[in-house]
Amino acid sequence: MKKSGVLGLIVALTMMLSACAGVQAGGGKQERKQGQDGKKIVVLSVFQTDPVYSQAEKMYEEKHPDVDIQIKEFSQGEGSNQEGDLEKYVNTTNTELLSGKGADLIALDVSGLPVGKYVDKQALVNLSELMKQDPDFDANSYEMNILDGAKMRGGLYSLPLRFFLDSLMGDAMAIEQSGVKFDDSTWTWGEFTTVGKRLAASGGHTYSMGNTPPEQMLNNLFVDNYARIVHEEKRPVSFDADAFVGLMEQVKTMYTDKVVTDGEVNAGDYFFAPSLILSPEDYFVGPAMFYEQGRIYHKPLAAGQQVGGTFVMHKNLGMNRNSKVQAEAWDFMKFLLSEEIQTMPGLQGFSVNKKVNEKTFKDLEDKGTIESPMGSAIPVEKKDIDMIKQMVNHAVTPQQNNSKIQTIIEEEAKAYFSGQKSAQAVADLVANRVTTYLNE
């Protein structure tokens, strides 16, 4: 695959990718759900079969012979209409959950599932309460900044088993040779623009970032600032059009000052590129695919954005508030968080289990090198491991990748960036369409 094609995938990914013992959290006692053999049945609804869930099912049932984990897959597999299947899955899940029916556990990764609406309608269990009530749940064993960041409406309703880190990769050699100094640990997009102009003046590369239409860049900032702009805590949902105007103007400045371009630029012929870190190894491999001497930099913050890194939730699970087997469902969720499952091969992302991450980081440091896709050895130094740890510990803002809202923004923002409409006019149109969609 060409480097520009790989970059496209990375950008797309960026824009883009018990103590209850049968008592409902905040509710009454639930009737047990059992099979003919007397086993308690826990149903997990997923769009597509996941080998991790399938293996975890077998392992859990071996340890708990009185429980039957049943994975309910919706997709018809290869050859089926995936887009049509996704729409049907969302509609079916909506109908079941909002009518008090459905599976005990629901995989919430599918874009289009209105998790906020489920929370508002009290269709999901507040997992924060289960954690508090469970004497066997040790919060110190988990990356609680991730779990706290994943909360909405004051509680944890969608539990991420894994997560990705959002960042920039950069041409460290060209940046060093430019002599331009900057602190990427706390920089803003405004500072990024200032730094970009100084870097371009040094002659290393013409642009700080290329191959990025302005409406795509706008969404790149919006997903990090969703909670600041879209206020879903109270109904009806409101949209801060003024804050959105600020984002649009900030993005337009990047293009006016020729720091970012939507024109085609060869891979590696720009100072920075978006980078979604899909694993600890990817921290090293990603930059090596584009630069002779590349490294990871922190992603800049928008004005008013909470200080700290952004992350993408992965393998998210919710519990049906009307489940009759909440105790067993919660126990299975804890099993999915265990070292036994979190160390299974093939899992993408970082674990929410601290011990798993610590072991992974130590193994990388002890190994000393990682092989690049081109076959060369990439050195793994302590300073790199320290930065990965710092990025994990400081990740506090989950990206909100709602494909419907991102499509609305792309459609409407083009008129502003082409000069056909004012920022305020576009912001008002976006606000109207987004709130109409979310308040349906």
N, C-alpha and C positions, 0 to 999 in steps of 0.2 A: 504493500500500500504506500502511495506517495505520502511524503511528510505533510503536505497540505491537506490530504485526505484525513490523516490521523488528527491534525489540528482541528479539522471540522468536527470530528467525533468528540474531541475533548471539549470544544466550545459548546457543542450540542449537549454534552453531558453536563457542562457547567450550567447551560440554560435549562438548559433543562432546568442528563441524568443531568398450708394456708390457715390464715387465722380466721377466715370467715366461716369455715366449716358449714358451708351451705347457706350462710346468711348473706343476702344481697347487700352490697355496700350502700348504706343509707336506706336500705329497704327492709322488707320482711323476710320471713323464712321461706325458702324455696323447696318445692317438691323435688325429690331425687329423680334423675333420669337414668334408667337401667335397661340393659338388654335382657333377652330371654335367659341368658346364662348368669344373670345377676351382676354382671360387670357394669360399672358406671361408664357411660358413653360421653366422650368429649369430642365434639365435632369442630374441626378447623376448616374454615372456608378459604380457599385460595383461588386465584385466577388460573394459574398454571402449576403443574406439579413441580415441587422443589425438592431436590435430592437431600438437602439438609433436613427438611421437615420429615421426609420419609424415613431417613435413618434415625432421626430423633424419636419418631413414633415407635420404631422397633425397640430401641434401647430403653425407652421409658416403660414400655409394656413389659419388658423382661424384669424390670425392677419393681413394677407395680402390676401384678397379674390380675388385680381386681378392677383395672381401668382399661378401657378400650378407646384409643385415640383413633378417630376416623377423619381422614383428610378428604374433603369434598372439593374436587377440582371442577372448574367451570369450563375452561377452554377445551375446544374439540381437538386441539393439537395441530400438527402440520396439515396444510391443505385447507384449513378452515379460514373464514373471514375474520382475521384477528381484530380489525377495527370494529366490526359488527359484534364480535364476541365481547369485546371490552365494554361497549355501550350496553349490551344486554346484562353483563355482570354488574355494572354500576346500577342499572335500573332494578335488577333483581335484589341486590344487596340493600338498596334504598327501601324498596317495598317491604322486605322482610324485617329489617331493623326497625324501621319507623312504625311498623304495625305490631311490634313486640314479639316477633318471631325471628327465625334465622339461626345461624350456627352459634356455638358457644364462644369461639374465637374467630376473628376475622382478620385476614391479611389486608392491611390498609395502604399498601404501596401503590395501588392502581390510581393513576391520575384521574380525577373526576369524582372520586368518592368524597362527598361533602362531610368531612369529619366534624367540622364546626357545627353543622346542623345536627349531627348525631348527638353531640354534646349538649346542644341547646334543648333537644327533645328528650334528654336523659336516657338515651339509648345505649350508652356505653358506661362501663364501670370506671370510677375514679381509682386508678391503680395506686395513686399516692396513698389513699386510705388503706389499701391492702398492705402496702409496705409498712405503714406505721403500726398496723395491728399484728403483723407477723413477727414474732420474736426471733425467727430463723433468718429473717432478711437483714443482712448487715450492709447498710448504706456505704460503709467505708470500703467495701469490696468492689464498688462500681464507680464509673466515671459520672459522678452525680451532676457535674456541670452540664453534661449532655442530657441527662434525664430531666434536670431542672429546666434546661433550655427548651426541651420538647413539650413542656407543659402549656396548656391553654385553658383559659377560663379558670385559672388558679389550681388546676389539677392535671395529672398525667393520664391521658386517655388513649394515647397512641404510643406504645412502648417500642423504641428502636432497639433491635438486637445488635445492629452494627451502625456505623456512620462513616461518611467520607469527609475530608477536609477541603475547603475551597481556598485557592491561593493563586499566585502568579508564578510562572517560571520565567527566568530571565537569562540573558547572555552576560554572565558574570565577568567574562574576560573583557568584552567590549565596554561594559560599565566601568570596570576598574581602570581601563586605559583612558576613558573619557576624563577621569579626574573628578567627576561629579559625585558629591557626597549626599547621602540622604538616609534617614532612619525609617525603614519600612515597618518597624514594629507598631507605629502609631500613625502612619501617614494617611492622609485623606486623598480623595480623588482630585481635589484642587491642587494639593501638593504634587500628586502624580503628574498633573498637567504641567506644572512649573518645572518639575524635574525632567519631564519629557522634552520640553523645549530646549533645556540646557544640554541634554544628551544629544539631541539632533544637531545642535550647533557644534558639538565636538567632532562630528563627521563619522561616527561609528556606523550608525544606521540612520535612515531618513525618518522612520516612524518608531514610536514606542510599541504600537500594536497595529496589525493589519488584518485584512480579510473580515472586517467586522462592520456590518451595517449599523447605523446609529440606533435604530429601533431595537436591534439585538443587544447593543451596548446598554441601552436604557433598561431592558429587562434584566440584564446582568446586575445592575444596581438595584432595581426594584425588588428582586427576590430577597435581597439582604435587608431591605427596609420595609417589607410587607406590613409587619405589625405596627410600624410607625405611621404608615399611610392608610392602611385598611383597618378600621376599628370594628372588630367583631365581638367585643366583650358585651356590648349591649345591642339589642334589636330595636329599630332596624339598623343594619350595618351602615356605617358612614365612611366616607372617603375624603382624606385630606388633600384637596386639589392644590392648595398652596404648596404643600411639601412636594407634591408630584411635579409642579411647575419647576421647583428648585432642582429636582433630578434632571428634568429635560434640559434646562438651561446649562447645567453642569456638563451634561453629555455633549451638547452643541458646542460648547467652548473647546472641548477636546478635539473636535473636527475642524473648527474654525482656526485653531492654533496649530493644526496639522500634526497633532500628537498621535491621533488615531485616524485610520483611514478605512473606508469600505472597499478601497481598491485592492486588487490582487497583489500580494507581496509574497515572494518565495519564503518558504519555511526557514526560519533562522535569520532572515534579513530584517528583523525587528528586535527591539530590546526586550520586550515582554510578550507573553502569551498566557491566556487563561489556563489554569491547571487544576483539575479536580483530582485530588490525591486519593486513589482508590485502595491503597494499601501502604504499609510502611515501606515496602520495596519500591513502590511507585514514586515515592519522594525522590529517589535517586535515579530511577530509570527514565521518568518523564523528561526532565531537562536534558538528559544525555541523548535523547532522540532528536533534539532540535539544535543543540549547541555543542560546540567543541568543549567548552567549559561553562556549563550551565548550573544554575542552582534555583532553589525555591525561595520566593519572597512572599511576605504577607500581602494579602489582598487589601487594597486601600479601603477606607471607610467613607461613606457619604456624610455630608454635613448633617449633624444631629443623630447619626447612627451610634448605637451603643458600642462602647469600646470592647474589643475582643474579637476573636475569629468567628467565621461562619462555618456551619457544617450542614451536610445533607443527611437526613435520616434514612436508614436502609433497613429492610426487613422489619417493618412496623406491624405490630399486632395490637388489636383492641379486643376487649371482652364485652360480650353482650350482657347488658344489665339484666335481661330477663332469663339468662342462663340458669338452669336448675342444678348445675354442677360447677358453681363458681370456685369452690375449694379445690377441686381436681384440676380445673382449667388454670387456676393461679399456680398450682404446684407444677404443672407442665410448663408454664411460662418461665418459672424460676429455673427449671431444668434446661430450658433453651438458653438461659443466661449463664449456665455453669461452664467451668473450664472444659468439662468433658465434651460439650457440644461446640463451644466457642473455639476450640482448637482443631475442629474437623477440617480436613483439606478442602480447598475449593471455595472457602468463604471469602467474599470480597470485603474490603473496608477494614476499619479499626473496630476492636471489640469494646463493648461497654463494660466488660469485666477487666478490672485493673490488672490482675495477675497475668492475664493472657497478654495484655499489651506489654507489661514489664518484661515478660519472658521473650516476647518477639523482639523487643528493642535490644535486650542483652544478647540474644542469639545473633542479631545483625552486627552488633559491635564486636562480638567475639570472632565472627566470621571475617570481618575486615574488608571484604569486597563484595560487590554484586556484579554479575555479568550483564552487560548492556545488550540490547537487541542486536547490536552489530558485532557482538562477541568480545568487546573490550572489557577490561576490569574497571569497575567504578569504585574508588576508595570510599569506605564508610568510616568517618571520623567521629570522635566523641562530640565535637561541636554540632555535627549534623543530628546525632541522636538527641542531644540536648534541645535542639530547635524543634524536632518532631514532638518531643515530650511537652515543650512549652506550647506548641500549637494545639495539642490535644487538651492540655489543661486550661487553655484560655478560650477554647471554642464555646461560645455562649449563645449565638444566634442561629437558629435553624432556618435554612432557606425554605421559602414557601413557593414551591413550583407547581402552580395551578395552571395547567395548559390552556384552559378556557380564558383565564384572565390575561395570560401572556399573549394569546392570540389577539385579544381585544386591544392591548397596548400596541402591538406591532401594526395592526390595521390603522389605528387612529393616529399614532405618532408620526407616520410617514408624512402627513400633511404639514406638521410643524417643521420637520427637518428639511422639507422641500420648499419651505417658505410660503405655503398656501394658507396656513392658519396660524394664529398666535398660540403661544404656549398655554395661555389661560383658556382659550376656546377648546383646545385639544384636551386639556386636563378636565374641563367640565364634561366633555363628551365621554371620556374614559370613566370619570366618576359615576356618571349616569348609568352607563352600561354595566359597570362592575357591581354597583349597588343593586341594580335591578336583578342581575344574575344571582347575587348572594342572598338577596331577600326573598327569592322565589319560594 
